[in-house]
Amino acid sequence: MNIHEHQAKQILKKYGAVVPEGVFAFSVSELIEKAKSLNTEKYVLKAQIYAGGRGKAGGVKIVNSIEELTKAANELLGKTLVTHQTGPEGREVKRLYVEESSNIDKEFYLSCLVDRSSSKIAFISSNQGGMDIEEVASSSPEKIITTKVDMGDKISESDCEKITKIFYLNEDTQKQAISLIKSIYKMFVSTDASMVEVNPLILTKEKKIVCLDAKVKFDSNALFRHPEIVELRDLNEEDPTEIEASRHDLAYIKLDGSIGCMVNGAGLAMATMDIIKLYGEEPANFLDVGGGASKEKVSAAFKIILSDKNVKGILINIFGGIMRCDVLAQGVVNAAKEINISVPLVVRLAGTNLKKGKEILDNSGLKLISAENLDDAAKKIVKAIK
């Protein structure tokens, strides 16, 4: 789960990180009224959307007065920003954030995330902040270091020193940087975050280490432990179909292809998508209905898949382990009749009560195509949509 920059900064501040003072609002009038409380000669206005690259897209502006702030805010609120992370459709700006300006001396990059390969927390640090870290990694890999930390209650002083050594700070500012690492680590572990990125992390001319920007993601599987974080979720920034899928406990991600996929199990779903590509077509989605694919779940899955106008056919690939094939087949039949599916439908079942499941499909009266195995299913759905 993502959150906005202003929310991320407030959480970091709660755990001891230094961030610029700022205010956010959903209207220009509210923003201007709140901005008057800031102690600054210049204001930094930022569009709040779930995407990076806002500066290059005109979503970050530095202004010199309340009058200039009012004009810039009116221009930015409601504007559609297109960045390298939004896709060509862009994102509409529905909230604004303004903060006190900072006197920047140096810029750094800092992030931490879960490193699944080592079961550790990986900190990535660089003295090249404010740039695309991928570009730095490609052109100057020696300017980036990765430090993998064992999970525990606290991060050690030595690990903090390894992470911050590439910043080349003096003794006083090094202490500030180490304090920040400890704060981020505590926040990361305490909130079940999956990623924290500060770019840029800055050293001001007043010799203060400040988080000038912040991006935080949380492990969705752990949100039940953090109702206060769930409240920060902005549904306006998420795909409506993915929101609908989450209401039915479906794992759904929209893609750009033409074959809708309904599968149980993430691994099987990935294999299904791969074999569709192998035979020359593209999957329209990743959709995992899980182990308990009830009629209601299957029906919701059909509706979500068919809401995508690019879908020309649907491939159902179900392994009946926890859920029996006959129960799954009946759910497919009931849902298909209820929704009146008009695109080709290929169904492949395997597992418990397979024979009964096939009988239900064969006697359903539906114009569906039964497949013997995954390879057969992929060939048939590709042929059917052509």
Disulfide bonds with the S-S distance in Angstrom:
none
